[in-house]
Amino acid sequence: MNGDDEQLLRGRVYGHDHDDPGPRPDRRYAQLVGGPLDGLLLDITDRAEGAPAAGVPLRTELGRYGIGGRAIYTPRPGDRTRLDWSGDIP
């Protein structure tokens, strides 16, 4: 991924349609930090405690395993609004 690709991802919501990729004011988000999804936002509105307590596998073709692979993001200790990349899985 090059710098242009990274700019396109910043501020977009993971899993949203390309025609409407931005965050919505009535939703809560955690920022994905590092790895192939760096800069994307993950919608955590429907989670009672906010960000998940354990790692979340998110599908992406940008990671080590390409199409069908997943990137694992885990909550940052002390800051549940950020999820740090911890690796890729097939």
PyMOL Python script that loads the backbone (N, CA, C, O; Angstrom):
from pymol import cmd

cmd.read_pdbstr("""\
ATOM      1  N   MET A   1       0.856  -1.169   0.000  1.00  0.00           N
ATOM      2  CA  MET A   1       0.000   0.000   0.000  1.00  0.00           C
ATOM      3  C   MET A   1       0.898   1.226   0.000  1.00  0.00           C
ATOM      4  O   MET A   1       1.884   1.272   0.736  1.00  0.00           O
ATOM      5  N   ASN A   2       0.566   2.223  -0.822  1.00  0.00           N
ATOM      6  CA  ASN A   2       1.377   3.436  -0.859  1.00  0.00           C
ATOM      7  C   ASN A   2       0.696   4.577  -0.111  1.00  0.00           C
ATOM      8  O   ASN A   2      -0.389   4.401   0.443  1.00  0.00           O
ATOM      9  N   GLY A   3       1.329   5.740  -0.094  1.00  0.00           N
ATOM     10  CA  GLY A   3       0.808   6.884   0.647  1.00  0.00           C
ATOM     11  C   GLY A   3      -0.565   7.339   0.182  1.00  0.00           C
ATOM     12  O   GLY A   3      -1.385   7.770   0.992  1.00  0.00           O
ATOM     13  N   ASP A   4      -0.823   7.245  -1.133  1.00  0.00           N
ATOM     14  CA  ASP A   4      -2.138   7.628  -1.650  1.00  0.00           C
ATOM     15  C   ASP A   4      -3.230   6.704  -1.130  1.00  0.00           C
ATOM     16  O   ASP A   4      -4.318   7.159  -0.777  1.00  0.00           O
ATOM     17  N   ASP A   5      -2.939   5.398  -1.082  1.00  0.00           N
ATOM     18  CA  ASP A   5      -3.904   4.431  -0.546  1.00  0.00           C
ATOM     19  C   ASP A   5      -4.202   4.731   0.912  1.00  0.00           C
ATOM     20  O   ASP A   5      -5.355   4.680   1.341  1.00  0.00           O
ATOM     21  N   GLU A   6      -3.159   5.046   1.677  1.00  0.00           N
ATOM     22  CA  GLU A   6      -3.337   5.332   3.098  1.00  0.00           C
ATOM     23  C   GLU A   6      -4.204   6.571   3.302  1.00  0.00           C
ATOM     24  O   GLU A   6      -5.042   6.587   4.203  1.00  0.00           O
ATOM     25  N   GLN A   7      -4.021   7.607   2.487  1.00  0.00           N
ATOM     26  CA  GLN A   7      -4.837   8.815   2.597  1.00  0.00           C
ATOM     27  C   GLN A   7      -6.301   8.503   2.329  1.00  0.00           C
ATOM     28  O   GLN A   7      -7.182   9.043   2.998  1.00  0.00           O
ATOM     29  N   LEU A   8      -6.573   7.634   1.352  1.00  0.00           N
ATOM     30  CA  LEU A   8      -7.951   7.281   1.032  1.00  0.00           C
ATOM     31  C   LEU A   8      -8.652   6.593   2.197  1.00  0.00           C
ATOM     32  O   LEU A   8      -9.859   6.762   2.376  1.00  0.00           O
ATOM     33  N   LEU A   9      -7.913   5.818   2.995  1.00  0.00           N
ATOM     34  CA  LEU A   9      -8.510   5.078   4.105  1.00  0.00           C
ATOM     35  C   LEU A   9      -8.787   5.955   5.320  1.00  0.00           C
ATOM     36  O   LEU A   9      -9.741   5.691   6.053  1.00  0.00           O
ATOM     37  N   ARG A  10      -7.998   6.971   5.552  1.00  0.00           N
ATOM     38  CA  ARG A  10      -8.135   7.785   6.764  1.00  0.00           C
ATOM     39  C   ARG A  10      -9.527   8.404   6.877  1.00  0.00           C
ATOM     40  O   ARG A  10     -10.036   8.999   5.927  1.00  0.00           O
ATOM     41  N   GLY A  11     -10.129   8.253   8.050  1.00  0.00           N
ATOM     42  CA  GLY A  11     -11.432   8.841   8.316  1.00  0.00           C
ATOM     43  C   GLY A  11     -12.605   8.059   7.762  1.00  0.00           C
ATOM     44  O   GLY A  11     -13.752   8.468   7.942  1.00  0.00           O
ATOM     45  N   ARG A  12     -12.351   6.956   7.098  1.00  0.00           N
ATOM     46  CA  ARG A  12     -13.430   6.121   6.581  1.00  0.00           C
ATOM     47  C   ARG A  12     -13.831   5.109   7.649  1.00  0.00           C
ATOM     48  O   ARG A  12     -13.046   4.773   8.536  1.00  0.00           O
ATOM     49  N   VAL A  13     -15.049   4.639   7.547  1.00  0.00           N
ATOM     50  CA  VAL A  13     -15.555   3.650   8.489  1.00  0.00           C
ATOM     51  C   VAL A  13     -15.400   2.263   7.871  1.00  0.00           C
ATOM     52  O   VAL A  13     -15.843   2.026   6.747  1.00  0.00           O
ATOM     53  N   TYR A  14     -14.769   1.348   8.609  1.00  0.00           N
ATOM     54  CA  TYR A  14     -14.570  -0.028   8.156  1.00  0.00           C
ATOM     55  C   TYR A  14     -15.916  -0.643   7.803  1.00  0.00           C
ATOM     56  O   TYR A  14     -16.855  -0.606   8.598  1.00  0.00           O
ATOM     57  N   GLY A  15     -16.001  -1.210   6.603  1.00  0.00           N
ATOM     58  CA  GLY A  15     -17.205  -1.911   6.175  1.00  0.00           C
ATOM     59  C   GLY A  15     -18.274  -1.040   5.541  1.00  0.00           C
ATOM     60  O   GLY A  15     -19.280  -1.560   5.059  1.00  0.00           O
ATOM     61  N   HIS A  16     -18.082   0.277   5.528  1.00  0.00           N
ATOM     62  CA  HIS A  16     -19.094   1.139   4.914  1.00  0.00           C
ATOM     63  C   HIS A  16     -18.933   1.201   3.409  1.00  0.00           C
ATOM     64  O   HIS A  16     -17.851   0.956   2.875  1.00  0.00           O
ATOM     65  N   ASP A  17     -20.003   1.525   2.742  1.00  0.00           N
ATOM     66  CA  ASP A  17     -20.054   1.677   1.292  1.00  0.00           C
ATOM     67  C   ASP A  17     -19.099   2.790   0.847  1.00  0.00           C
ATOM     68  O   ASP A  17     -18.953   3.799   1.537  1.00  0.00           O
ATOM     69  N   HIS A  18     -18.456   2.603  -0.298  1.00  0.00           N
ATOM     70  CA  HIS A  18     -17.529   3.610  -0.821  1.00  0.00           C
ATOM     71  C   HIS A  18     -18.229   4.926  -1.138  1.00  0.00           C
ATOM     72  O   HIS A  18     -17.583   5.974  -1.151  1.00  0.00           O
ATOM     73  N   ASP A  19     -19.534   4.894  -1.393  1.00  0.00           N
ATOM     74  CA  ASP A  19     -20.280   6.117  -1.692  1.00  0.00           C
ATOM     75  C   ASP A  19     -20.578   6.936  -0.449  1.00  0.00           C
ATOM     76  O   ASP A  19     -20.841   8.134  -0.553  1.00  0.00           O
ATOM     77  N   ASP A  20     -20.542   6.324   0.713  1.00  0.00           N
ATOM     78  CA  ASP A  20     -20.828   7.010   1.971  1.00  0.00           C
ATOM     79  C   ASP A  20     -19.883   6.481   3.054  1.00  0.00           C
ATOM     80  O   ASP A  20     -20.329   5.821   3.993  1.00  0.00           O
ATOM     81  N   PRO A  21     -18.562   6.769   2.931  1.00  0.00           N
ATOM     82  CA  PRO A  21     -17.578   6.132   3.805  1.00  0.00           C
ATOM     83  C   PRO A  21     -17.346   6.802   5.149  1.00  0.00           C
ATOM     84  O   PRO A  21     -16.689   6.230   6.019  1.00  0.00           O
ATOM     85  N   GLY A  22     -17.873   8.002   5.330  1.00  0.00           N
ATOM     86  CA  GLY A  22     -17.528   8.765   6.528  1.00  0.00           C
ATOM     87  C   GLY A  22     -18.323   8.400   7.760  1.00  0.00           C
ATOM     88  O   GLY A  22     -19.334   7.703   7.677  1.00  0.00           O
ATOM     89  N   PRO A  23     -17.859   8.876   8.910  1.00  0.00           N
ATOM     90  CA  PRO A  23     -18.566   8.631  10.172  1.00  0.00           C
ATOM     91  C   PRO A  23     -19.875   9.417  10.241  1.00  0.00           C
ATOM     92  O   PRO A  23     -20.041  10.438   9.574  1.00  0.00           O
ATOM     93  N   ARG A  24     -20.782   8.926  11.049  1.00  0.00           N
ATOM     94  CA  ARG A  24     -22.077   9.578  11.251  1.00  0.00           C
ATOM     95  C   ARG A  24     -22.121  10.143  12.664  1.00  0.00           C
ATOM     96  O   ARG A  24     -21.573   9.538  13.585  1.00  0.00           O
ATOM     97  N   PRO A  25     -22.756  11.279  12.849  1.00  0.00           N
ATOM     98  CA  PRO A  25     -22.744  11.928  14.171  1.00  0.00           C
ATOM     99  C   PRO A  25     -23.461  11.150  15.271  1.00  0.00           C
ATOM    100  O   PRO A  25     -23.187  11.363  16.451  1.00  0.00           O
ATOM    101  N   ASP A  26     -24.369  10.256  14.906  1.00  0.00           N
ATOM    102  CA  ASP A  26     -25.129   9.510  15.904  1.00  0.00           C
ATOM    103  C   ASP A  26     -24.498   8.162  16.253  1.00  0.00           C
ATOM    104  O   ASP A  26     -25.131   7.344  16.922  1.00  0.00           O
ATOM    105  N   ARG A  27     -23.271   7.918  15.815  1.00  0.00           N
ATOM    106  CA  ARG A  27     -22.582   6.650  16.061  1.00  0.00           C
ATOM    107  C   ARG A  27     -21.304   6.893  16.851  1.00  0.00           C
ATOM    108  O   ARG A  27     -20.791   8.011  16.875  1.00  0.00           O
ATOM    109  N   ARG A  28     -20.776   5.828  17.514  1.00  0.00           N
ATOM    110  CA  ARG A  28     -19.489   5.888  18.238  1.00  0.00           C
ATOM    111  C   ARG A  28     -18.482   5.029  17.504  1.00  0.00           C
ATOM    112  O   ARG A  28     -18.823   3.979  16.961  1.00  0.00           O
ATOM    113  N   TYR A  29     -17.231   5.484  17.490  1.00  0.00           N
ATOM    114  CA  TYR A  29     -16.196   4.796  16.728  1.00  0.00           C
ATOM    115  C   TYR A  29     -14.918   4.627  17.534  1.00  0.00           C
ATOM    116  O   TYR A  29     -14.626   5.407  18.440  1.00  0.00           O
ATOM    117  N   ALA A  30     -14.162   3.588  17.184  1.00  0.00           N
ATOM    118  CA  ALA A  30     -12.802   3.400  17.683  1.00  0.00           C
ATOM    119  C   ALA A  30     -11.892   3.471  16.457  1.00  0.00           C
ATOM    120  O   ALA A  30     -12.241   2.974  15.386  1.00  0.00           O
ATOM    121  N   GLN A  31     -10.737   4.086  16.621  1.00  0.00           N
ATOM    122  CA  GLN A  31      -9.798   4.210  15.509  1.00  0.00           C
ATOM    123  C   GLN A  31      -8.881   2.996  15.450  1.00  0.00           C
ATOM    124  O   GLN A  31      -8.359   2.559  16.476  1.00  0.00           O
ATOM    125  N   LEU A  32      -8.682   2.447  14.244  1.00  0.00           N
ATOM    126  CA  LEU A  32      -7.759   1.343  14.027  1.00  0.00           C
ATOM    127  C   LEU A  32      -6.369   1.941  13.817  1.00  0.00           C
ATOM    128  O   LEU A  32      -6.179   2.822  12.980  1.00  0.00           O
ATOM    129  N   VAL A  33      -5.396   1.443  14.597  1.00  0.00           N
ATOM    130  CA  VAL A  33      -4.046   2.019  14.583  1.00  0.00           C
ATOM    131  C   VAL A  33      -3.033   0.967  14.154  1.00  0.00           C
ATOM    132  O   VAL A  33      -2.943  -0.100  14.761  1.00  0.00           O
ATOM    133  N   GLY A  34      -2.273   1.269  13.110  1.00  0.00           N
ATOM    134  CA  GLY A  34      -1.241   0.370  12.614  1.00  0.00           C
ATOM    135  C   GLY A  34      -1.822  -0.688  11.689  1.00  0.00           C
ATOM    136  O   GLY A  34      -3.039  -0.808  11.554  1.00  0.00           O
ATOM    137  N   GLY A  35      -0.947  -1.448  11.058  1.00  0.00           N
ATOM    138  CA  GLY A  35      -1.368  -2.540  10.199  1.00  0.00           C
ATOM    139  C   GLY A  35      -2.062  -2.087   8.934  1.00  0.00           C
ATOM    140  O   GLY A  35      -2.022  -0.906   8.587  1.00  0.00           O
ATOM    141  N   PRO A  36      -2.698  -3.018   8.245  1.00  0.00           N
ATOM    142  CA  PRO A  36      -3.272  -2.713   6.941  1.00  0.00           C
ATOM    143  C   PRO A  36      -4.511  -1.817   6.964  1.00  0.00           C
ATOM    144  O   PRO A  36      -4.869  -1.242   5.936  1.00  0.00           O
ATOM    145  N   LEU A  37      -5.161  -1.691   8.100  1.00  0.00           N
ATOM    146  CA  LEU A  37      -6.383  -0.883   8.193  1.00  0.00           C
ATOM    147  C   LEU A  37      -6.156   0.414   8.976  1.00  0.00           C
ATOM    148  O   LEU A  37      -7.112   1.044   9.429  1.00  0.00           O
ATOM    149  N   ASP A  38      -4.903   0.804   9.129  1.00  0.00           N
ATOM    150  CA  ASP A  38      -4.537   2.006   9.884  1.00  0.00           C
ATOM    151  C   ASP A  38      -5.338   3.217   9.408  1.00  0.00           C
ATOM    152  O   ASP A  38      -5.406   3.504   8.213  1.00  0.00           O
ATOM    153  N   GLY A  39      -5.938   3.917  10.358  1.00  0.00           N
ATOM    154  CA  GLY A  39      -6.677   5.128  10.048  1.00  0.00           C
ATOM    155  C   GLY A  39      -8.161   4.928   9.852  1.00  0.00           C
ATOM    156  O   GLY A  39      -8.920   5.896   9.879  1.00  0.00           O
ATOM    157  N   LEU A  40      -8.597   3.685   9.652  1.00  0.00           N
ATOM    158  CA  LEU A  40     -10.030   3.435   9.527  1.00  0.00           C
ATOM    159  C   LEU A  40     -10.700   3.534  10.890  1.00  0.00           C
ATOM    160  O   LEU A  40     -10.045   3.410  11.924  1.00  0.00           O
ATOM    161  N   LEU A  41     -11.990   3.755  10.882  1.00  0.00           N
ATOM    162  CA  LEU A  41     -12.787   3.790  12.105  1.00  0.00           C
ATOM    163  C   LEU A  41     -13.649   2.536  12.159  1.00  0.00           C
ATOM    164  O   LEU A  41     -14.167   2.087  11.137  1.00  0.00           O
ATOM    165  N   LEU A  42     -13.802   1.971  13.352  1.00  0.00           N
ATOM    166  CA  LEU A  42     -14.654   0.804  13.556  1.00  0.00           C
ATOM    167  C   LEU A  42     -15.864   1.241  14.372  1.00  0.00           C
ATOM    168  O   LEU A  42     -15.712   1.794  15.461  1.00  0.00           O
ATOM    169  N   ASP A  43     -17.052   0.998  13.854  1.00  0.00           N
ATOM    170  CA  ASP A  43     -18.290   1.378  14.542  1.00  0.00           C
ATOM    171  C   ASP A  43     -18.467   0.506  15.786  1.00  0.00           C
ATOM    172  O   ASP A  43     -18.572  -0.716  15.677  1.00  0.00           O
ATOM    173  N   ILE A  44     -18.499   1.122  16.953  1.00  0.00           N
ATOM    174  CA  ILE A  44     -18.665   0.395  18.227  1.00  0.00           C
ATOM    175  C   ILE A  44     -19.950   0.823  18.943  1.00  0.00           C
ATOM    176  O   ILE A  44     -20.108   0.569  20.137  1.00  0.00           O
ATOM    177  N   THR A  45     -20.852   1.462  18.227  1.00  0.00           N
ATOM    178  CA  THR A  45     -22.084   1.993  18.820  1.00  0.00           C
ATOM    179  C   THR A  45     -22.887   0.925  19.542  1.00  0.00           C
ATOM    180  O   THR A  45     -23.380   1.172  20.642  1.00  0.00           O
ATOM    181  N   ASP A  46     -23.030  -0.245  18.956  1.00  0.00           N
ATOM    182  CA  ASP A  46     -23.883  -1.293  19.524  1.00  0.00           C
ATOM    183  C   ASP A  46     -23.198  -2.141  20.587  1.00  0.00           C
ATOM    184  O   ASP A  46     -23.796  -3.095  21.086  1.00  0.00           O
ATOM    185  N   ARG A  47     -21.979  -1.823  20.941  1.00  0.00           N
ATOM    186  CA  ARG A  47     -21.259  -2.565  21.989  1.00  0.00           C
ATOM    187  C   ARG A  47     -21.481  -1.847  23.324  1.00  0.00           C
ATOM    188  O   ARG A  47     -21.177  -0.661  23.449  1.00  0.00           O
ATOM    189  N   ALA A  48     -21.995  -2.547  24.293  1.00  0.00           N
ATOM    190  CA  ALA A  48     -22.343  -1.949  25.588  1.00  0.00           C
ATOM    191  C   ALA A  48     -21.159  -1.242  26.255  1.00  0.00           C
ATOM    192  O   ALA A  48     -21.325  -0.164  26.827  1.00  0.00           O
ATOM    193  N   GLU A  49     -19.992  -1.828  26.187  1.00  0.00           N
ATOM    194  CA  GLU A  49     -18.811  -1.272  26.848  1.00  0.00           C
ATOM    195  C   GLU A  49     -17.920  -0.479  25.902  1.00  0.00           C
ATOM    196  O   GLU A  49     -16.802  -0.119  26.272  1.00  0.00           O
ATOM    197  N   GLY A  50     -18.381  -0.202  24.709  1.00  0.00           N
ATOM    198  CA  GLY A  50     -17.531   0.481  23.731  1.00  0.00           C
ATOM    199  C   GLY A  50     -16.708  -0.529  22.968  1.00  0.00           C
ATOM    200  O   GLY A  50     -17.246  -1.513  22.460  1.00  0.00           O
ATOM    201  N   ALA A  51     -15.412  -0.301  22.879  1.00  0.00           N
ATOM    202  CA  ALA A  51     -14.534  -1.192  22.124  1.00  0.00           C
ATOM    203  C   ALA A  51     -14.519  -2.581  22.751  1.00  0.00           C
ATOM    204  O   ALA A  51     -14.692  -2.710  23.963  1.00  0.00           O
ATOM    205  N   PRO A  52     -14.316  -3.615  21.952  1.00  0.00           N
ATOM    206  CA  PRO A  52     -14.291  -4.986  22.488  1.00  0.00           C
ATOM    207  C   PRO A  52     -13.139  -5.198  23.458  1.00  0.00           C
ATOM    208  O   PRO A  52     -12.104  -4.540  23.356  1.00  0.00           O
ATOM    209  N   ALA A  53     -13.322  -6.114  24.395  1.00  0.00           N
ATOM    210  CA  ALA A  53     -12.288  -6.400  25.394  1.00  0.00           C
ATOM    211  C   ALA A  53     -11.168  -7.270  24.831  1.00  0.00           C
ATOM    212  O   ALA A  53     -10.040  -7.226  25.321  1.00  0.00           O
ATOM    213  N   ALA A  54     -11.474  -8.053  23.814  1.00  0.00           N
ATOM    214  CA  ALA A  54     -10.483  -8.955  23.207  1.00  0.00           C
ATOM    215  C   ALA A  54     -10.233  -8.529  21.766  1.00  0.00           C
ATOM    216  O   ALA A  54     -10.857  -7.591  21.271  1.00  0.00           O
ATOM    217  N   GLY A  55      -9.325  -9.217  21.103  1.00  0.00           N
ATOM    218  CA  GLY A  55      -8.998  -8.901  19.723  1.00  0.00           C
ATOM    219  C   GLY A  55     -10.164  -9.116  18.774  1.00  0.00           C
ATOM    220  O   GLY A  55     -10.995 -10.000  18.978  1.00  0.00           O
ATOM    221  N   VAL A  56     -10.213  -8.296  17.735  1.00  0.00           N
ATOM    222  CA  VAL A  56     -11.261  -8.377  16.730  1.00  0.00           C
ATOM    223  C   VAL A  56     -10.615  -8.702  15.387  1.00  0.00           C
ATOM    224  O   VAL A  56      -9.762  -7.947  14.919  1.00  0.00           O
ATOM    225  N   PRO A  57     -11.012  -9.828  14.748  1.00  0.00           N
ATOM    226  CA  PRO A  57     -10.486 -10.133  13.415  1.00  0.00           C
ATOM    227  C   PRO A  57     -11.326  -9.421  12.353  1.00  0.00           C
ATOM    228  O   PRO A  57     -12.537  -9.632  12.271  1.00  0.00           O
ATOM    229  N   LEU A  58     -10.689  -8.588  11.550  1.00  0.00           N
ATOM    230  CA  LEU A  58     -11.389  -7.829  10.515  1.00  0.00           C
ATOM    231  C   LEU A  58     -10.885  -8.264   9.138  1.00  0.00           C
ATOM    232  O   LEU A  58      -9.684  -8.237   8.872  1.00  0.00           O
ATOM    233  N   ARG A  59     -11.803  -8.658   8.279  1.00  0.00           N
ATOM    234  CA  ARG A  59     -11.419  -9.105   6.935  1.00  0.00           C
ATOM    235  C   ARG A  59     -10.772  -7.956   6.161  1.00  0.00           C
ATOM    236  O   ARG A  59     -11.233  -6.815   6.200  1.00  0.00           O
ATOM    237  N   THR A  60      -9.689  -8.296   5.455  1.00  0.00           N
ATOM    238  CA  THR A  60      -9.023  -7.334   4.586  1.00  0.00           C
ATOM    239  C   THR A  60      -8.168  -8.058   3.563  1.00  0.00           C
ATOM    240  O   THR A  60      -7.553  -9.081   3.865  1.00  0.00           O
ATOM    241  N   GLU A  61      -8.133  -7.528   2.368  1.00  0.00           N
ATOM    242  CA  GLU A  61      -7.244  -8.075   1.345  1.00  0.00           C
ATOM    243  C   GLU A  61      -5.909  -7.353   1.358  1.00  0.00           C
ATOM    244  O   GLU A  61      -5.018  -7.692   0.579  1.00  0.00           O
ATOM    245  N   LEU A  62      -5.755  -6.360   2.232  1.00  0.00           N
ATOM    246  CA  LEU A  62      -4.536  -5.565   2.298  1.00  0.00           C
ATOM    247  C   LEU A  62      -3.478  -6.153   3.212  1.00  0.00           C
ATOM    248  O   LEU A  62      -2.342  -5.679   3.211  1.00  0.00           O
ATOM    249  N   GLY A  63      -3.811  -7.157   3.985  1.00  0.00           N
ATOM    250  CA  GLY A  63      -2.887  -7.744   4.950  1.00  0.00           C
ATOM    251  C   GLY A  63      -1.956  -8.775   4.344  1.00  0.00           C
ATOM    252  O   GLY A  63      -1.910  -8.955   3.127  1.00  0.00           O
ATOM    253  N   ARG A  64      -1.225  -9.439   5.195  1.00  0.00           N
ATOM    254  CA  ARG A  64      -0.223 -10.430   4.811  1.00  0.00           C
ATOM    255  C   ARG A  64      -0.795 -11.571   3.977  1.00  0.00           C
ATOM    256  O   ARG A  64      -0.108 -12.094   3.099  1.00  0.00           O
ATOM    257  N   TYR A  65      -2.048 -11.968   4.238  1.00  0.00           N
ATOM    258  CA  TYR A  65      -2.636 -13.138   3.586  1.00  0.00           C
ATOM    259  C   TYR A  65      -3.535 -12.804   2.395  1.00  0.00           C
ATOM    260  O   TYR A  65      -4.147 -13.702   1.817  1.00  0.00           O
ATOM    261  N   GLY A  66      -3.621 -11.546   2.027  1.00  0.00           N
ATOM    262  CA  GLY A  66      -4.403 -11.163   0.846  1.00  0.00           C
ATOM    263  C   GLY A  66      -5.891 -11.426   1.021  1.00  0.00           C
ATOM    264  O   GLY A  66      -6.425 -11.383   2.130  1.00  0.00           O
ATOM    265  N   ILE A  67      -6.544 -11.699  -0.100  1.00  0.00           N
ATOM    266  CA  ILE A  67      -7.996 -11.911  -0.097  1.00  0.00           C
ATOM    267  C   ILE A  67      -8.345 -13.048   0.860  1.00  0.00           C
ATOM    268  O   ILE A  67      -7.752 -14.126   0.805  1.00  0.00           O
ATOM    269  N   GLY A  68      -9.303 -12.795   1.728  1.00  0.00           N
ATOM    270  CA  GLY A  68      -9.722 -13.790   2.712  1.00  0.00           C
ATOM    271  C   GLY A  68      -8.977 -13.696   4.031  1.00  0.00           C
ATOM    272  O   GLY A  68      -9.383 -14.316   5.015  1.00  0.00           O
ATOM    273  N   GLY A  69      -7.894 -12.930   4.068  1.00  0.00           N
ATOM    274  CA  GLY A  69      -7.137 -12.763   5.303  1.00  0.00           C
ATOM    275  C   GLY A  69      -7.821 -11.792   6.255  1.00  0.00           C
ATOM    276  O   GLY A  69      -8.733 -11.056   5.878  1.00  0.00           O
ATOM    277  N   ARG A  70      -7.362 -11.813   7.479  1.00  0.00           N
ATOM    278  CA  ARG A  70      -7.923 -10.915   8.497  1.00  0.00           C
ATOM    279  C   ARG A  70      -6.795 -10.251   9.282  1.00  0.00           C
ATOM    280  O   ARG A  70      -5.737 -10.837   9.506  1.00  0.00           O
ATOM    281  N   ALA A  71      -7.050  -9.030   9.684  1.00  0.00           N
ATOM    282  CA  ALA A  71      -6.129  -8.295  10.544  1.00  0.00           C
ATOM    283  C   ALA A  71      -6.748  -8.278  11.943  1.00  0.00           C
ATOM    284  O   ALA A  71      -7.943  -8.024  12.093  1.00  0.00           O
ATOM    285  N   ILE A  72      -5.937  -8.548  12.960  1.00  0.00           N
ATOM    286  CA  ILE A  72      -6.413  -8.570  14.346  1.00  0.00           C
ATOM    287  C   ILE A  72      -6.099  -7.226  15.009  1.00  0.00           C
ATOM    288  O   ILE A  72      -4.963  -6.752  14.975  1.00  0.00           O
ATOM    289  N   TYR A  73      -7.118  -6.630  15.606  1.00  0.00           N
ATOM    290  CA  TYR A  73      -6.963  -5.368  16.334  1.00  0.00           C
ATOM    291  C   TYR A  73      -7.436  -5.574  17.767  1.00  0.00           C
ATOM    292  O   TYR A  73      -8.501  -6.144  18.002  1.00  0.00           O
ATOM    293  N   THR A  74      -6.637  -5.105  18.726  1.00  0.00           N
ATOM    294  CA  THR A  74      -6.953  -5.261  20.147  1.00  0.00           C
ATOM    295  C   THR A  74      -7.045  -3.893  20.814  1.00  0.00           C
ATOM    296  O   THR A  74      -6.353  -2.960  20.406  1.00  0.00           O
ATOM    297  N   PRO A  75      -7.889  -3.765  21.831  1.00  0.00           N
ATOM    298  CA  PRO A  75      -8.044  -2.476  22.513  1.00  0.00           C
ATOM    299  C   PRO A  75      -6.728  -2.024  23.139  1.00  0.00           C
ATOM    300  O   PRO A  75      -5.985  -2.825  23.706  1.00  0.00           O
ATOM    301  N   ARG A  76      -6.463  -0.758  23.027  1.00  0.00           N
ATOM    302  CA  ARG A  76      -5.282  -0.177  23.660  1.00  0.00           C
ATOM    303  C   ARG A  76      -5.567  -0.026  25.160  1.00  0.00           C
ATOM    304  O   ARG A  76      -6.596   0.533  25.540  1.00  0.00           O
ATOM    305  N   PRO A  77      -4.670  -0.517  26.004  1.00  0.00           N
ATOM    306  CA  PRO A  77      -4.879  -0.370  27.454  1.00  0.00           C
ATOM    307  C   PRO A  77      -5.037   1.106  27.835  1.00  0.00           C
ATOM    308  O   PRO A  77      -4.205   1.946  27.493  1.00  0.00           O
ATOM    309  N   GLY A  78      -6.113   1.391  28.541  1.00  0.00           N
ATOM    310  CA  GLY A  78      -6.361   2.750  29.003  1.00  0.00           C
ATOM    311  C   GLY A  78      -7.007   3.667  27.978  1.00  0.00           C
ATOM    312  O   GLY A  78      -7.324   4.811  28.302  1.00  0.00           O
ATOM    313  N   ASP A  79      -7.210   3.203  26.757  1.00  0.00           N
ATOM    314  CA  ASP A  79      -7.828   4.030  25.721  1.00  0.00           C
ATOM    315  C   ASP A  79      -8.667   3.146  24.809  1.00  0.00           C
ATOM    316  O   ASP A  79      -8.178   2.647  23.795  1.00  0.00           O
ATOM    317  N   ARG A  80      -9.923   2.955  25.168  1.00  0.00           N
ATOM    318  CA  ARG A  80     -10.790   2.050  24.407  1.00  0.00           C
ATOM    319  C   ARG A  80     -11.308   2.680  23.121  1.00  0.00           C
ATOM    320  O   ARG A  80     -12.124   2.073  22.427  1.00  0.00           O
ATOM    321  N   THR A  81     -10.845   3.898  22.786  1.00  0.00           N
ATOM    322  CA  THR A  81     -11.224   4.508  21.514  1.00  0.00           C
ATOM    323  C   THR A  81     -10.197   4.209  20.431  1.00  0.00           C
ATOM    324  O   THR A  81     -10.336   4.675  19.301  1.00  0.00           O
ATOM    325  N   ARG A  82      -9.160   3.429  20.768  1.00  0.00           N
ATOM    326  CA  ARG A  82      -8.138   3.040  19.795  1.00  0.00           C
ATOM    327  C   ARG A  82      -7.920   1.532  19.878  1.00  0.00           C
ATOM    328  O   ARG A  82      -7.828   0.958  20.962  1.00  0.00           O
ATOM    329  N   LEU A  83      -7.840   0.911  18.709  1.00  0.00           N
ATOM    330  CA  LEU A  83      -7.556  -0.512  18.620  1.00  0.00           C
ATOM    331  C   LEU A  83      -6.239  -0.668  17.871  1.00  0.00           C
ATOM    332  O   LEU A  83      -6.101  -0.201  16.740  1.00  0.00           O
ATOM    333  N   ASP A  84      -5.278  -1.321  18.500  1.00  0.00           N
ATOM    334  CA  ASP A  84      -3.951  -1.486  17.908  1.00  0.00           C
ATOM    335  C   ASP A  84      -3.850  -2.799  17.142  1.00  0.00           C
ATOM    336  O   ASP A  84      -4.367  -3.829  17.575  1.00  0.00           O
ATOM    337  N   TRP A  85      -3.178  -2.744  15.999  1.00  0.00           N
ATOM    338  CA  TRP A  85      -2.962  -3.928  15.173  1.00  0.00           C
ATOM    339  C   TRP A  85      -2.027  -4.875  15.897  1.00  0.00           C
ATOM    340  O   TRP A  85      -0.994  -4.451  16.416  1.00  0.00           O
ATOM    341  N   SER A  86      -2.378  -6.161  15.941  1.00  0.00           N
ATOM    342  CA  SER A  86      -1.519  -7.130  16.596  1.00  0.00           C
ATOM    343  C   SER A  86      -1.075  -8.254  15.663  1.00  0.00           C
ATOM    344  O   SER A  86      -0.377  -9.169  16.100  1.00  0.00           O
ATOM    345  N   GLY A  87      -1.461  -8.205  14.397  1.00  0.00           N
ATOM    346  CA  GLY A  87      -1.005  -9.185  13.428  1.00  0.00           C
ATOM    347  C   GLY A  87      -2.111  -9.585  12.452  1.00  0.00           C
ATOM    348  O   GLY A  87      -3.259  -9.151  12.557  1.00  0.00           O
ATOM    349  N   ASP A  88      -1.717 -10.426  11.502  1.00  0.00           N
ATOM    350  CA  ASP A  88      -2.650 -10.927  10.483  1.00  0.00           C
ATOM    351  C   ASP A  88      -2.818 -12.434  10.620  1.00  0.00           C
ATOM    352  O   ASP A  88      -1.906 -13.134  11.060  1.00  0.00           O
ATOM    353  N   ILE A  89      -3.987 -12.922  10.241  1.00  0.00           N
ATOM    354  CA  ILE A  89      -4.235 -14.369  10.232  1.00  0.00           C
ATOM    355  C   ILE A  89      -4.896 -14.722   8.897  1.00  0.00           C
ATOM    356  O   ILE A  89      -5.519 -13.871   8.263  1.00  0.00           O
ATOM    357  N   PRO A  90      -4.755 -15.984   8.476  1.00  0.00           N
ATOM    358  CA  PRO A  90      -5.378 -16.396   7.202  1.00  0.00           C
ATOM    359  C   PRO A  90      -6.894 -16.430   7.284  1.00  0.00           C
ATOM    360  O   PRO A  90      -7.558 -16.755   6.300  1.00  0.00           O
TER     361      PRO A  90
END
""", "prot")
cmd.dss("prot")
cmd.show_as("cartoon", "prot")
cmd.util.cbc("prot")
cmd.orient("prot")
